[in-house]
Amino acid sequence: MKITPELVLAAYAQGIFPMADSRTGTVDWYQPALRGILPLEKIHISKSLGQLIRAHRFEVTSDRDLPGVIEACSERKETWISHEIQEIYIELHRMGFAHSVETYLNDELVGGLYGIHIRGAFMAESMFHRVSNAGKISVVALSEHMKAKGFQLLDVQEVTPITKRFGGVEIPHETYLEKLRAALEVEIDWDPFTFSGTP
C-alpha cells in the first residue's frame, strides 16, 4: 500500500503511526500496547533547564525550518525517518498538519522537534540536539505553547529517558484512544510561535 499524507492522517486519528525500516526503507504501521504521553498539566522542568531558558541564550521558533529539523532528526546510524517519510511529512506541513519547533544558537539550528497536529492533539515524532539541552528547550517551548492554546494531548509514542524527566508516562492503548478521541473533539489552530524563554 502506497503511503500518502491522507493515509498518515487517518492512521494517527486511530492511534496508529508509521515508521520505516532503517535498512530497507519499508514503511510499517505501529499501534503499541503501551503509549507514551507527556501530561501537559504535569510537565516537569528542572531548575537548571529553567535557568538556561531564562538566560535567553537560545532563540526558539516554530515552523521556520521543518525540513531542516526532519533532516537533522534522521542523521543517526539507524533511523526510521526514510526519504519517503521525510517527503510525506514535508507535504503534511504544506497541508497544515505537520509542525516543527526549532532552537537556534547564534542563528544556527542546534535543536528541535517535529510532529503531527490534528485538532486538539499533537503527536511528537522525533527530536534532535547538536548542543546540550537544545532539544529539551524545544520540548518546553512546545508544551508551553500547547498549554496556552488549550491542547488536550501531547503524544510522544514511547517514554525515553528524556521524556521521563519531563514527566512522561506510559498508558494502555485503550486509555490512549480515549484521550485521543477527546482531543479530536476540540478544534485548535496551531499558530506558529516564538518562545519567550519564561517556562
N, C-alpha and C positions, 0 to 999 in steps of 0.2 A: 504493500500500500504506500503510495507516494505521500510524503509528509507535506502538509500545506499549512499556512497560517490559520485557516479556519478550523482545520483538524486539531491543531495545537490548542486553540482556544476552547473548543468543545471538550477536549480531554481535561484541561485544567478545571473546567466547570464541573467535572465529575470526579475530581480528586486524583487525576492521572497526569503524569508528566513524562516527557521524552528525554532519553539520553542516548548518545551514540557510543558504540564500542570503540575504544581507544585505538585498536589495531585495524579493524575493518571499516569503521565509519558507519556500520549498520545501525539504524535507529530503532531502539526498543522502547516499550512503554512500561511505566512503573507505577504501582499502587501499593506502597509498603504497608505492612500491618501496623506499624507504629510511625506516626508522622511528627516531625519536629516543628514546633511553633515558638515564636517569641511573644509572650503575653504583653501587649502594649502597656497595660496598666502596671506592670511589674518589671520594666526594664531596669537592670542594674548597671550603673555607670561607676566604675571605680574612681576613687579620689584622684589618683594620678592621671587617669584619662580625662577627667573633668578639668583638671588644672591645665592639661595640654590644650584642650579645646579652647579654654578661656584665654589662653596666651595668644590666640589669633595668628598663629604661625601659618595655618593652612587655610586655603580657600576651598569651600565646598559648594558645588553646584549640582543641578540635575539636568539631564537631557542635553548636556553640552557636547558629549562625545561618546555616545553609546557604542558605536563601532570600535572605538579605541579601548573602551572598558572590556567588551567581549573578547577582543583580540588578546588583551593582557591577561584575562582570566584563563584563556586557552593555552597560555605559554607555560606549560609544565610537561614533565616527562610523559605522564599518562593523562589524557583529558577526554571527557565525554563531549566536549564542545567541538564538534567537527565543523568543516567548512559549510556543510549543508545546514547544520544547526545555526551557525552564525548568520547565514543568509536569511533563514526563517525569522530569527529574532530581530534582525535589522528591518525586515519587511513589517513585522508586527509593530516596531517602533514607528514606522511611517504611517501605520494604521491607527496609532494612538494607544496601543496596548502594552508595548514594552518600554520600560524606562530605566534610566541609569542614574546613579549618584557618583559624582567624581570628586576626588580630593586632590588638590593641587598644592605644590610647594614651589615657590618661585616660578610659577607658570608652567611647571612640569607635572604631568599626570603621574601621581605616585600611589594612588589607591582608588578603589571604587567597587561598586557592585551593580548588578542589574537584575531585572526580573519582570514579571508579568502583572499588570494591573487589570483586574476585572471588577467593576463596581466597587464594593467595599472591601475587597481583598487584594493583597499584594503577595505574590509568590516569588520570593527571592531565589535566584538561580545560582549565582556564583559571586565570589568576592576575591579581590587580589590586593596585594600591597607591595610596593617597592621600597618604602620607607617604614620603619617601625611605627605601628599604631595607625597608619593611614587608612587601612581597611576598616578598622574599628570606628574611626571617626565617621566614615561613610554610614556605618550601621546606626550610630547615634543620630546623625542627620536624618536618615530615613525614618527612624522611629519617632523622632520629634515632629517631622512633617506629617506622618500618618496620624499621630495623636491629635495634632491641631486640626486636621481635616475631618476627623471622625471615622477613620477606617476601623474595621472590625476584626481583621485577621491579617497577621504577618506570618506567613508560612515560610519556613527555612528548610523544609524537606527532611533533614536529619539534624540531630544535635551534635555539633562538633565541639572541641574544647573551647573555641572562641565563642560560639553562640551559647554554650553552657554558662560562661562567665557573665553573659548579659541576662541570664535568667531563662534560657531556652529549656523547654521541657518536651518530652515525647508523650503523645496521646494516642489512644487506639484509633484505628481508621474510622470506625463508626462515629466516634466523638468528633473527629476532624471533619467528617462530612456534615455533621450538624452545624458546626461553626462555619463551614464554607457556605452552606445553604443560607444561613442567617446573614452572612456578609454579602452574598449575591442579591439579597433583597434590598440593599442600601445602594443608592446611586451617588457615587462620589467622584468628582473630577480629580485628576492628578494635579494639574497646575505646576509647571516647572518652578523650582525654588532655588534660593541660595540660603545657606545655613549661617545664622548669626554668630554661632560659637558659644551660645549660652544654653547648655543642656538643662 
